[in-house]
């Protein structure tokens, strides 16, 4: 996954993107919430297509996912 632009998309895009990220990196909803400093309920709502992320939540998730992807690439290299 090269980009996190899905965070700016519609509810379906956000839900699918988060699920794909979690599946790719074998993270639970709880782990994603804890590591990205958002509530578990927020992650559940985003994946359940109930809401779109507010700007602060999108920034937190984007920042975490970028850092996580970079660290995983370094570990593999």
C-alpha positions as CSV (number, residue, x, y, z in Angstrom):
1,X,0.0,0.0,0.0
2,X,1.8,3.1,-1.2
3,X,-0.7,5.8,-0.2
4,X,-3.3,6.5,2.4
5,X,-5.5,8.7,0.2
6,X,-8.4,6.4,1.0
7,X,-8.7,8.3,4.3
8,X,-10.1,11.2,2.3
9,X,-12.6,9.1,0.4
10,X,-16.1,8.0,1.1
11,X,-17.0,5.7,3.9
12,X,-16.6,2.5,1.9
13,X,-13.1,3.5,0.8
14,X,-12.1,4.3,4.4
15,X,-13.5,1.0,5.7
16,X,-11.8,-1.1,2.9
17,X,-8.5,0.7,3.2
18,X,-8.3,0.2,7.0
19,X,-9.2,-3.4,6.7
20,X,-6.6,-4.0,4.0
21,X,-4.0,-2.2,6.1
22,X,-4.8,-4.3,9.2
23,X,-4.9,-7.5,7.2
24,X,-1.6,-6.8,5.4
25,X,0.2,-6.0,8.7
26,X,-1.7,-8.6,10.8
27,X,-3.1,-6.0,13.3
28,X,-6.3,-6.2,15.3
29,X,-8.7,-3.3,15.5
30,X,-7.6,-2.8,19.1
31,X,-3.9,-2.8,18.1
32,X,-4.5,-0.3,15.3
33,X,-6.5,1.9,17.7
34,X,-3.8,1.8,20.4
35,X,-0.8,2.3,18.1
36,X,-2.5,5.2,16.2
37,X,-3.8,6.9,19.3
38,X,-7.5,6.8,18.3
39,X,-10.2,5.0,20.2
40,X,-11.2,1.4,19.5
41,X,-14.8,2.6,18.9
42,X,-13.6,5.0,16.3
43,X,-11.8,2.2,14.4
44,X,-14.9,0.1,14.7
45,X,-17.1,2.9,13.4
46,X,-14.8,3.6,10.5
47,X,-14.6,0.0,9.5
48,X,-18.3,-0.4,9.9
49,X,-18.9,2.4,7.4
50,X,-20.8,4.4,10.1
51,X,-18.7,7.5,9.8
52,X,-15.9,9.2,7.9
53,X,-12.8,10.2,9.9
54,X,-12.7,13.8,11.1
55,X,-9.5,15.7,10.0
56,X,-7.6,15.0,13.2
57,X,-8.4,11.3,13.2
58,X,-7.4,11.1,9.5
59,X,-4.1,12.8,10.4
60,X,-3.4,10.4,13.3
61,X,-4.2,7.3,11.2
62,X,-2.2,8.6,8.2
63,X,0.8,9.4,10.4
64,X,0.8,6.1,12.1
65,X,0.3,4.1,8.9
66,X,3.2,5.9,7.1
67,X,5.6,5.3,10.1
68,X,4.5,1.7,10.4
69,X,5.0,1.0,6.7
70,X,8.5,2.7,6.8
71,X,9.6,0.7,9.8
72,X,8.4,-2.6,8.2
73,X,10.3,-1.8,5.0
74,X,13.5,-1.1,7.0
75,X,13.1,-4.4,8.9
76,X,12.7,-6.3,5.6
77,X,15.7,-4.6,3.9
